[in-house]
């Protein structure tokens, strides 16, 4: 479950909702990559690698780090530091999504090669 507190409002997401949102994200990205393949547009390999690695790696790392929370009240400092690391990873993963439209727009703008193989 994910709880987000913004001022006096709490937004609560269940595991099922999170799984559906992440699946929709990956489905949308996969559709974009598939459409570029069918349109015979060449995407940057480096941008693809960076985008996929930061997206998948970020989500998996955040999930693994959330499993490390300690229950004892004595471990408050550990949990506080862990929370800051998780927030930083989430922000990096969200900003990494900017690479996706840059890669797609670059492939659309780039002229096709006229040579045949």
C-alpha positions in Angstrom: 0.0 0.0 0.0 1.2 3.5 -0.8 0.1 6.5 1.3 0.8 10.0 0.0 0.2 13.0 2.4 -0.3 16.4 0.8 -1.2 18.9 3.5 -4.4 17.7 5.1 -5.2 15.1 2.4 -4.1 11.5 2.3 -4.0 9.6 -1.0 -4.0 5.8 -0.5 -3.2 3.4 -3.3 -3.6 -0.4 -2.9 -1.2 -2.9 -4.2 -3.6 -3.8 -7.0 -3.9 -0.2 -8.1 -0.1 0.3 -8.0 0.4 -2.9 -10.1 -2.2 -1.7 -12.6 -0.6 1.7 -12.9 2.9 0.2 -13.4 1.6 -2.2 -16.0 -0.1 0.6 -17.9 3.1 2.5 -17.8 5.1 -0.4 -19.3 2.3 -1.1 -21.8 2.3 2.5 -23.0 6.1 2.6 -23.3 6.1 -0.8 -25.1 3.4 0.5 -27.5 5.6 3.5 -28.4 8.7 1.3 -29.0 6.5 -1.0 -31.1 5.1 1.8 -33.2 8.6 3.1 -33.9 9.7 -0.4 -35.0 6.7 -0.7 -37.3 7.4 2.8 -38.7 11.0 1.7 -39.3 12.4 4.6 -37.2 15.7 4.1 -35.5 15.8 4.9 -31.8 19.0 5.7 -30.0 20.3 2.5 -28.4 21.9 4.5 -25.5 18.7 6.4 -24.7 16.8 3.1 -24.8 19.2 1.4 -22.5 19.3 4.3 -20.0 15.5 4.7 -20.0 14.8 1.0 -19.5 17.5 0.5 -16.9 16.4 3.5 -14.8 12.8 2.6 -15.1 13.0 -1.1 -14.2 16.0 -0.7 -11.9 14.4 2.2 -10.1 11.2 0.4 -9.5 12.9 -2.8 -8.4 15.3 -0.9 -6.1 12.6 1.1 -4.4 10.6 -2.2 -3.9 13.7 -3.9 -2.3 14.4 -0.9 -0.1 10.9 -0.8 1.2 11.4 -4.3 2.5 14.2 -3.1 4.7 12.0 -0.9 7.0 12.5 -1.8 10.7 9.7 -2.0 13.1 11.5 -1.0 16.3 11.0 2.6 17.5 14.7 2.7 18.3 15.6 2.5 14.6 13.9 5.8 13.7 17.1 7.3 12.2 17.7 4.3 10.0 14.1 4.4 8.7 14.3 8.2 8.1 17.5 7.8 6.1 16.0 4.9 4.2 13.0 7.0 3.4 15.2 9.8 2.0 17.0 7.3 -0.3 13.7 5.9 -1.5 12.4 9.4 -2.3 15.6 10.2 -4.2 15.3 7.0 -6.2 11.7 7.7 -7.0 12.5 11.3 -8.2 15.4 9.9 -10.4 13.0 7.3 -11.9 10.3 9.9 -12.6 12.8 12.3 -14.2 14.2 9.4 -16.3 10.9 9.2 -18.0 11.8 12.4 -19.8 14.3 10.3 -21.9 11.4 8.4 -23.4 9.7 11.2 -25.4 13.1 12.7 -26.2 14.1 9.4 -27.9 10.7 9.1 -29.7 10.7 12.7 -31.0 14.4 12.4 -32.0 13.6 9.3 -34.0 10.6 11.0 -35.7 12.6 14.1 -36.6 15.7 12.3 -37.8 15.5 11.7 -41.6 15.4 8.1 -42.8 18.3 6.6 -44.7 17.6 6.2 -48.5 20.0 3.3 -48.9 18.7 -0.2 -49.3 20.4 -3.3 -47.9 
